[in-house]
């Protein structure tokens, strides 16, 4: 197996339009998560519908992220981003219009269920093009030692989306749930325009060597990074889909206030992610595995503490601590994957990592909502235990690498 190449184009990474596209895309995705619980309650649908809708998006993301990444390797990053954002926007507008009709009792409960699941699946299928392509584009323009900080900068944009998306959605949902979805549907349209007008280039980053094989789905170079991505995204997905229900049930809030508290919790998540990823950007010499150990310990403690929450302040603090830990994990496993492969494999590697995260989004919400019916605290305790196990695993690997 050849050592990863450090060759890259001399031009600096196009971080401006890329960061803005990541910001608006995350805002749109997180706006749905903030209001899906109240929408399901308002339509008198069971809780598992919310889990299934998020899972449907994660399933299509998982199945198509690697394919989109490979297309970016062959066709160029910009065309993939344009197609992804255009179809993402179209699916979101269909979702907003359909839910508007359902809330005004123009369509029945079964049709609303199909709409939620079907459009969220389409959103996942096309948004799957964006994260791996953006990460591959960063890897195209950075050296291995620079990648954690660059990935953290992209992650900070996603974190800002976590701050602004849920906050705006929660505020709008308190007035009109459909309006929150319409506003979210406008965001990928804006991202599409920025990518089209401001992102340079569209040519492939590198050519596969003649006779070279395409990257395998279970490539050994990516196993640890993919496992970390799966555990991290599964934990986040559980926390995202349950926060609205938890606020309503544990804190005894009405639906509209539950939506606002869910939005505030996800806003705390975004703020904590920004702070922690600034730490990664300012301390580039810290080994990747050490960040993951620390992040998993902190995040596991934050998630587990939700089991003891009895007030709105405690819920916000627990989610903030958990998010601070997750912010230390995400850019580092992404950099770990990018550093392990050749330039012509960056899109496929980023896609493999996105597929692993998509699998976490598939299994996490279903498992979380089923466990929630047993006890609201149970999914949070299991997430905490899983992240502590990840910390132990990463610590053992770090110790072996140090003594080798």
C-alpha positions as CSV (number, residue, x, y, z in Angstrom):
1,X,0.0,0.0,0.0
2,X,1.4,3.4,-1.0
3,X,1.9,6.1,1.5
4,X,-0.6,8.9,1.3
5,X,0.5,11.6,-1.1
6,X,0.9,15.2,0.1
7,X,0.6,16.7,-3.4
8,X,-2.0,19.3,-3.8
9,X,-2.8,22.4,-5.9
10,X,-0.9,25.6,-5.1
11,X,-4.1,27.6,-4.8
12,X,-5.5,28.3,-1.3
13,X,-8.7,26.5,-0.3
14,X,-11.9,28.4,-1.4
15,X,-13.0,28.6,2.2
16,X,-15.3,31.6,1.9
17,X,-18.1,30.2,-0.4
18,X,-17.5,26.7,1.0
19,X,-18.0,27.9,4.6
20,X,-21.1,29.8,3.6
21,X,-22.6,26.8,1.8
22,X,-21.9,24.6,4.8
23,X,-23.5,27.1,7.1
24,X,-26.7,27.5,5.2
25,X,-27.0,23.7,4.5
26,X,-26.6,22.9,8.2
27,X,-29.1,25.6,9.1
28,X,-31.7,24.0,6.8
29,X,-31.1,20.5,8.0
30,X,-31.1,21.4,11.7
31,X,-34.3,23.5,11.3
32,X,-36.2,20.4,10.5
33,X,-34.8,18.5,13.5
34,X,-35.9,21.4,15.8
35,X,-39.5,21.3,14.7
36,X,-40.2,17.7,13.8
37,X,-41.3,16.7,17.3
38,X,-43.9,19.5,17.6
39,X,-45.1,18.8,14.0
40,X,-45.6,15.2,14.8
41,X,-47.5,16.1,18.0
42,X,-49.6,18.7,16.3
43,X,-50.6,16.2,13.6
44,X,-51.3,13.5,16.3
45,X,-48.8,11.1,14.9
46,X,-46.8,8.6,17.0
47,X,-43.3,9.5,18.1
48,X,-41.7,6.9,15.9
49,X,-42.7,8.9,12.9
50,X,-40.2,11.6,13.8
51,X,-37.5,8.9,14.2
52,X,-38.4,7.3,10.9
53,X,-38.3,10.6,9.0
54,X,-34.8,11.4,10.3
55,X,-33.7,7.8,9.7
56,X,-35.0,7.9,6.1
57,X,-32.8,10.9,5.5
58,X,-29.8,9.1,7.1
59,X,-30.4,5.9,5.1
60,X,-30.2,7.7,1.8
61,X,-27.3,9.8,3.0
62,X,-25.5,6.6,4.0
63,X,-26.2,4.8,0.6
64,X,-25.3,7.7,-1.6
65,X,-22.5,9.7,0.2
66,X,-19.7,7.5,-1.1
67,X,-21.1,7.6,-4.6
68,X,-21.3,11.4,-4.6
69,X,-17.7,11.5,-3.3
70,X,-16.5,9.3,-6.2
71,X,-18.4,11.5,-8.7
72,X,-16.6,14.5,-7.2
73,X,-13.2,12.7,-7.7
74,X,-14.0,12.1,-11.4
75,X,-16.1,15.2,-12.4
76,X,-15.0,17.9,-10.0
77,X,-16.3,19.2,-6.7
78,X,-18.3,22.2,-7.9
79,X,-20.7,20.4,-10.3
80,X,-21.5,17.9,-7.5
81,X,-22.2,20.7,-5.0
82,X,-24.5,22.5,-7.6
83,X,-26.6,19.4,-8.3
84,X,-26.8,18.5,-4.6
85,X,-28.0,21.9,-3.4
86,X,-30.5,22.3,-6.3
87,X,-32.2,19.0,-5.6
88,X,-32.0,19.5,-1.8
89,X,-33.8,22.8,-2.2
90,X,-36.5,21.3,-4.4
91,X,-37.2,18.5,-1.9
92,X,-37.4,20.9,1.0
93,X,-39.9,23.1,-0.7
94,X,-42.1,20.1,-1.3
95,X,-41.8,19.2,2.4
96,X,-42.8,22.7,3.5
97,X,-45.8,22.9,1.2
98,X,-47.0,19.5,2.2
99,X,-46.7,20.0,5.9
100,X,-48.5,23.4,5.5
101,X,-51.4,21.5,3.9
102,X,-51.4,18.9,6.6
103,X,-51.4,21.5,9.4
104,X,-54.5,23.1,7.8
105,X,-56.1,19.6,7.5
106,X,-56.0,19.6,3.8
107,X,-54.4,16.1,3.7
108,X,-54.8,13.2,6.1
109,X,-52.5,11.7,8.7
110,X,-51.3,8.8,6.5
111,X,-50.4,11.2,3.7
112,X,-48.6,13.5,6.1
113,X,-46.6,10.5,7.4
114,X,-45.6,9.5,3.8
115,X,-44.7,13.1,3.1
116,X,-42.5,13.5,6.1
117,X,-40.6,10.3,5.4
118,X,-40.5,10.6,1.6
119,X,-39.3,14.2,1.4
120,X,-36.8,13.7,4.3
121,X,-35.4,10.7,2.4
122,X,-35.0,12.9,-0.8
123,X,-33.4,15.6,1.3
124,X,-30.9,13.1,2.7
125,X,-30.2,11.7,-0.8
126,X,-29.1,15.0,-2.3
127,X,-27.6,16.6,0.8
128,X,-25.4,13.6,0.9
129,X,-23.4,15.2,-1.9
130,X,-22.5,18.2,0.2
131,X,-20.5,17.1,3.3
132,X,-18.1,14.7,1.5
133,X,-17.5,17.0,-1.4
134,X,-16.8,20.0,0.9
135,X,-14.4,17.9,3.0
136,X,-12.7,16.5,-0.1
137,X,-12.3,20.1,-1.4
138,X,-10.6,21.1,1.9
139,X,-8.3,18.1,1.6
140,X,-7.5,19.0,-2.0
141,X,-6.0,22.3,-0.9
142,X,-4.3,21.4,2.5
143,X,-1.3,19.5,3.7
144,X,-1.9,16.7,6.3
145,X,-0.7,18.7,9.2
146,X,-3.0,21.6,8.3
147,X,-6.2,19.5,7.9
148,X,-7.5,19.3,11.5
149,X,-7.5,23.1,11.7
150,X,-9.1,23.4,8.2
151,X,-11.7,20.8,8.9
152,X,-12.4,22.6,12.2
153,X,-13.0,25.8,10.3
154,X,-15.5,24.0,8.1
155,X,-16.9,22.4,11.3
156,X,-17.3,25.9,12.8
157,X,-19.5,26.8,9.9
158,X,-21.6,23.8,10.6
159,X,-21.7,24.8,14.2
160,X,-22.9,28.3,13.3
161,X,-25.7,26.5,11.4
162,X,-26.5,24.7,14.6
163,X,-26.8,28.0,16.4
164,X,-28.8,30.0,13.8
165,X,-30.9,27.2,12.3
166,X,-32.6,25.9,15.5
167,X,-32.9,29.4,17.0
168,X,-34.7,30.8,13.9
169,X,-36.8,27.7,13.5
170,X,-37.8,27.6,17.2
171,X,-38.7,31.3,17.1
172,X,-40.7,30.9,13.9
173,X,-42.3,27.7,15.1
174,X,-43.8,29.5,18.0
175,X,-45.8,31.5,15.5
176,X,-46.3,29.2,12.6
177,X,-44.7,25.7,12.2
178,X,-45.1,25.8,8.4
179,X,-43.4,29.2,8.2
180,X,-40.3,27.7,9.9
181,X,-40.1,25.1,7.1
182,X,-40.6,27.6,4.3
183,X,-37.8,29.7,5.7
184,X,-35.5,26.7,6.0
185,X,-36.4,25.7,2.4
186,X,-35.0,29.1,1.2
187,X,-31.6,28.4,2.6
188,X,-30.3,25.8,0.1
189,X,-31.5,28.1,-2.7
190,X,-29.1,30.8,-1.3
191,X,-26.3,28.2,-1.0
192,X,-26.8,27.1,-4.6
193,X,-26.4,30.7,-5.8
194,X,-23.2,31.2,-3.7
195,X,-21.6,28.0,-5.0
196,X,-22.6,28.8,-8.5
197,X,-21.3,32.4,-8.5
198,X,-18.4,32.3,-6.0
199,X,-16.8,28.8,-5.9
200,X,-14.0,28.5,-8.5
201,X,-13.2,25.5,-10.6
202,X,-14.9,22.3,-11.5
203,X,-12.1,20.0,-12.6
204,X,-11.1,16.8,-10.8
205,X,-8.4,17.3,-8.2
206,X,-6.3,14.3,-9.3
207,X,-6.4,11.4,-11.7
208,X,-6.4,7.8,-10.5
209,X,-3.1,6.1,-11.6
210,X,-3.4,3.8,-14.6
211,X,-4.3,0.3,-13.5
212,X,-5.2,1.5,-10.0
213,X,-8.2,0.0,-8.2
214,X,-11.0,2.1,-6.8
215,X,-11.2,2.4,-3.0
216,X,-13.0,-0.5,-1.4
217,X,-16.0,0.1,0.9
218,X,-14.2,-1.5,3.8
219,X,-10.7,-0.1,3.1
220,X,-8.5,-0.8,6.1
221,X,-7.1,2.7,6.1
222,X,-10.4,4.2,7.0
223,X,-11.8,1.7,9.5
224,X,-10.9,3.6,12.7
225,X,-12.1,6.9,11.3
226,X,-15.3,5.4,10.0
227,X,-16.0,3.7,13.4
228,X,-15.5,7.0,15.2
229,X,-17.7,8.8,12.7
230,X,-20.5,6.2,13.2
231,X,-20.4,6.4,17.0
232,X,-20.3,10.2,16.9
233,X,-23.1,10.8,14.5
234,X,-25.3,8.1,16.0
235,X,-25.0,9.8,19.4
236,X,-25.8,13.2,17.9
237,X,-28.8,11.9,15.9
238,X,-30.3,10.4,19.1
239,X,-29.9,13.6,21.0
240,X,-31.3,15.7,18.1
241,X,-34.5,13.7,17.5
242,X,-35.3,13.3,21.2
243,X,-34.7,16.8,22.5
244,X,-38.2,18.1,21.5
245,X,-39.9,15.1,23.1
246,X,-37.7,15.3,26.2
247,X,-38.5,19.0,26.7
248,X,-42.2,18.4,26.3
249,X,-42.4,15.3,28.5
250,X,-39.8,15.6,31.2
251,X,-40.2,19.4,31.7
252,X,-44.0,19.2,31.3
253,X,-44.1,21.9,28.6
254,X,-46.8,22.6,25.9
255,X,-45.9,21.8,22.3
256,X,-45.0,25.3,21.3
257,X,-42.8,26.0,24.3
258,X,-41.2,22.5,23.8
259,X,-40.2,23.6,20.3
260,X,-38.6,26.8,21.7
261,X,-36.6,24.9,24.4
262,X,-35.5,22.3,21.7
263,X,-34.3,25.2,19.6
264,X,-32.4,26.7,22.6
265,X,-30.8,23.4,23.4
266,X,-29.6,23.0,19.8
267,X,-28.4,26.6,19.9
268,X,-26.3,25.8,23.0
269,X,-25.0,22.8,21.0
270,X,-23.8,25.1,18.2
271,X,-22.2,27.6,20.6
272,X,-20.3,24.8,22.3
273,X,-19.2,23.3,19.0
274,X,-17.8,26.7,17.9
275,X,-15.8,27.1,21.1
276,X,-14.4,23.5,21.1
277,X,-13.4,23.6,17.4
278,X,-11.6,26.9,18.0
279,X,-9.5,24.9,20.4
280,X,-8.7,22.4,17.7
281,X,-7.8,25.2,15.3
282,X,-5.5,27.0,17.8
283,X,-3.7,23.8,19.0
284,X,-2.6,22.0,15.7
285,X,0.2,20.0,17.3
286,X,-2.1,17.9,19.5
287,X,-2.4,14.3,18.1
288,X,-5.7,13.5,16.5
289,X,-6.4,10.5,18.7
290,X,-5.8,12.6,21.9
291,X,-8.5,15.0,20.8
292,X,-10.9,12.1,20.2
293,X,-10.2,10.6,23.7
294,X,-10.8,13.9,25.4
295,X,-13.9,14.7,23.3
296,X,-15.5,11.3,23.8
297,X,-15.0,11.6,27.6
298,X,-16.5,15.0,27.8
299,X,-19.4,14.3,25.4
300,X,-20.2,11.0,27.1
301,X,-20.5,12.8,30.5
302,X,-22.7,15.5,29.0
303,X,-25.1,13.0,27.3
304,X,-25.3,10.8,30.4
305,X,-26.1,13.8,32.6
306,X,-29.3,14.4,30.7
307,X,-30.8,11.5,32.6
308,X,-30.8,13.7,35.7
309,X,-32.3,16.8,34.1
310,X,-35.2,18.4,35.9
311,X,-35.1,21.9,34.6
312,X,-34.6,23.9,31.4
313,X,-31.3,25.2,32.5
314,X,-30.0,21.7,33.3
315,X,-31.1,20.5,29.8
316,X,-29.2,23.4,28.1
317,X,-26.1,22.8,30.2
318,X,-26.0,19.1,29.5
319,X,-26.4,19.6,25.8
320,X,-23.7,22.2,25.8
321,X,-21.2,20.0,27.6
322,X,-22.0,17.1,25.2
323,X,-21.5,19.3,22.2
324,X,-18.2,20.7,23.4
325,X,-16.9,17.2,23.5
326,X,-18.3,16.4,20.0
327,X,-16.6,19.5,18.6
328,X,-13.3,17.9,19.6
329,X,-14.1,14.7,17.8
330,X,-15.5,15.7,14.4
331,X,-12.7,17.6,12.7
332,X,-10.1,15.1,13.9
333,X,-11.6,11.9,12.5
334,X,-12.3,13.7,9.2
335,X,-8.6,14.7,9.1
336,X,-7.6,11.2,10.1
337,X,-9.4,9.8,7.0
338,X,-8.0,12.5,4.6
339,X,-4.4,11.9,5.8
340,X,-4.7,8.1,5.1
341,X,-5.4,8.2,1.4
342,X,-4.1,9.5,-1.9
343,X,-5.3,12.8,-3.6
344,X,-7.4,11.0,-6.2
345,X,-9.2,9.1,-3.3
346,X,-10.2,12.1,-1.2
347,X,-13.8,12.2,-2.4
348,X,-14.3,8.5,-2.0
349,X,-12.7,8.6,1.5
350,X,-14.9,11.5,2.6
351,X,-17.9,9.7,1.1
352,X,-17.0,6.6,3.1
353,X,-16.8,8.6,6.2
354,X,-20.2,10.3,5.4
355,X,-21.7,6.8,4.8
356,X,-20.5,5.7,8.3
357,X,-22.1,8.8,9.7
358,X,-25.3,8.2,7.7
359,X,-25.4,4.7,9.2
360,X,-25.3,6.4,12.6
361,X,-28.2,8.6,11.6
362,X,-30.1,5.5,10.4
363,X,-29.7,3.4,13.5
364,X,-29.6,6.2,16.1
365,X,-33.1,7.8,15.8
366,X,-34.9,4.4,15.5
367,X,-33.0,3.0,18.6
368,X,-33.4,6.3,20.5
369,X,-37.2,6.6,20.0
370,X,-37.8,3.0,20.8
371,X,-35.7,3.2,24.0
372,X,-37.4,6.5,24.8
373,X,-40.7,4.7,25.2
374,X,-39.1,2.5,27.9
375,X,-37.6,5.5,29.7
376,X,-36.7,9.0,28.6
377,X,-33.4,8.7,30.4
378,X,-32.3,5.4,28.9
379,X,-31.1,6.5,25.4
380,X,-29.0,9.2,26.9
381,X,-27.3,6.8,29.3
382,X,-26.5,4.4,26.5
383,X,-25.1,7.2,24.4
384,X,-22.9,8.2,27.3
385,X,-21.7,4.7,27.8
386,X,-21.0,4.3,24.1
387,X,-18.8,7.4,24.0
388,X,-16.9,6.4,27.0
389,X,-16.2,3.1,25.3
390,X,-14.9,5.1,22.2
391,X,-12.6,7.1,24.5
392,X,-11.2,3.9,26.0
393,X,-10.7,2.4,22.5
394,X,-8.9,5.6,21.2
395,X,-6.8,5.8,24.4
396,X,-5.5,2.2,23.9
397,X,-4.7,3.0,20.3
398,X,-2.9,6.1,21.3
399,X,-0.8,4.3,23.9
400,X,0.2,1.6,21.4
401,X,1.2,4.2,18.8
402,X,3.3,6.0,21.5
403,X,5.2,2.9,22.6
404,X,5.6,1.5,19.0
